[in-house]
Amino acid sequence: MNWKNVNKIIGESKRILLTSHENPDGDGLGSASAMYYHLREEGIDCKIINCSDFPKEYDFLNTEQIFESYHSDKHDEWLRTCDLAIIFDVGDFKRLRKIKDVIEKYNINTMNIDHHPHPDDHPFTYNIVDVKAAATGAMIFEYFKQYRHKPLTKNICEGIYTAVMTDTGSFRYSNTDETCHEIAIVCLAAGVDTSKIYQNVYESKPQSSVRLLARVIDNVTFENDGIFAWFTIDKTMLDAAGATPADVDGFTDFVRTIKGVEVSAMVFENGNETCRINFRSKGKYTVNDVAKAMGGGGHKFAAGAIVHGNKETIIPQVVKAVKASLKRQSV
Ligand SMILES: [Mn+2]
């Protein structure tokens, strides 16, 4: 990883936009806040501006109101004179939505820091990708280790810890490596309240989400002797539970925890002729090939796609594609 180059480019920039994908997760938000506090100390004018609203469960990262949601009236003047946009954890440039448009409009140089795979013909000025990293936050940690001359502050560590904790399912998933635990040690030493972060992220589920999960659990379908489990959610189920689309986060991970299940899938029909599909694997079978074939992408064991069509047409396609993929990988 060429962090020397990254450091040079950052050092030459005076005004830097930090951003992450729509509906940002702990990795995107934590990486951005860690970098924000670092750059602010370095005297660089920076802002975190995302295309989505800030998710409440991460409020502990936003005590200084450092996260902003994009509004052209409020931000265009500042963005017009940006030297650099650092993009965290994006997977696909399109997932920046309005931020992508404004980056293109003002011709801002882009630095993609990510652990998702990207094609060789990626659209970024600088593409810093490490698919082996458990989280984008672990890459930021590596950069600081090599090029930050002062110890990591508590603010910086809270971001990095959140990134690594959420992308490893609290240090449980198969991507959890030595670096993740090394990061945990450094963060604990810096005074991060790890249990507070855990409670904020994982023990603050809205009742609506749990009511929806109850309906999901009742409707899991098992295929291939229980190796593959899938479920569907539609607008009617969402409304009956008083839930929002954000409430489905983590459901596919949950179904994967069932004994014998190697691959889980969700088909979420959101009422507008599109379905969001999520795939999760315990680690024996890859799932990003299927996601990619459907126009999406992701990691080997956690991937997804957004597909046009209603659930009646999409479900058979998903089931068929996963079964074919399992068969291919079993030989
Ligand atoms: Mn990530």
Boltz pocket constraint, residues with backbone or C-beta under 6 A from the ligand:
constraints:
  - pocket:
      binder: B
      contacts: [[A, 27], [A, 28], [A, 89], [A, 115], [A, 134], [A, 135], [A, 136], [A, 167]]
      max_distance: 6.0
